[in-house]
């Protein structure tokens, strides 16, 4: 199971995918599933194609800061959840896949 450091190396897209998987897991409790859906929805707004996608994000610095804050919220949430639900069936729990995702997530 990935720890906070491993989750922190993932990019926002991968973290959003894990939030979506968790939200859709029949084994997740209702509160956690709702939190996962909200984080994923915030990600959708963040990557939106409107300029700015979220009011107030009109400078590169503001966008970068919001992205980091969103990433931290996702990492904190996922680190506190049973990630076996999130990772089930995608093979991401193996060391090779985690290393690949960490490498992809580190490119910005």
N, C-alpha and C positions, 0 to 999 in steps of 0.2 A: 504494500500500500504506500503510495507516495506521501512524503511528509511535506511540511510547509516549504522547505527549501526547494524540493523538487517541483512542487506546484508553482512556486515563484519563478521558476525558469521557463514555464510554459507561456506561450503568447495568449493574448485575449481570446483569439478564435478558439483555441483548444479549451481554455477555461470555460467559455460559453458553451461549448459542446458538452463538457462534463456537467455543467449546470442543467442543460437540457435533458441529458440522460438521467440525471438524478430526479428532475421534475417529473419525468415520464415513468419512473420506476414504480411498479405497483407495491414495492416494499418500503417506499419512503413514506414517512408520516406526512399528514396534510400540511402542517406548518412549514416543515423543511421543503416540501415540494413547492409551496407558494413562494418561499424565499428564493429558491432556485429559478422559478419562472420570472420573478421580478428582476433578478440579476441578469438573466438572459435578455429580458426586455430592455433593460438599460443598455446592454451591449448593442442591441439592434438599433436603438436610437443613436448611440455613439457612432456607429459605422454608417449611419444614414447618409444618403447622397445629397441632402440639402445643405446649404451653406448659410450659417452654421447649423449642424445637425441638432444641437441643443442650444437654446438661448444662452448667451454669455460665452460660448466657445468660439470666439471670433478671432483669436490669435493662435499661432502655433504653440505658444507657451501654455495657454489655457487648455488647449486640446491635449497636449502632452500631460499636463497635471491631472486633468480629469481621467485620462486613460490609466494613469498610474493609480489613482484613487479607486477606480472601478476594478482594476486588476487586484489591488489589495483586498477589496471587499470580497471578491470572488475567491481568492486564496484563503482568506480567513473563514469564509463560509464552508468551502469544500474541506478544509483541514479539520473542521469540527463535525463533519458528517461521515457516516460509514461509506467510505469511498468504494467499498466492494460493490455497492449498489450502482455507483456512477460508472465504474470501470468494467462491470460485468459484460462479457461478450465481445469487447472490442480488442482484446489482446494488449491493451495499454498497460496492464499490470506487470508485464514482463520487462526485464531490465533493458533489452534491446530497443523496445518500442519507447520506453520512457526516455532513454538517451536520445533517440531520434527526435522525439517531440521537444525535448529540452534544447537540442541543437537548433531546430527550426524556430523555436520561440525566442532564442537569443539573438536572432537576426532582426535588426530593425532598420 
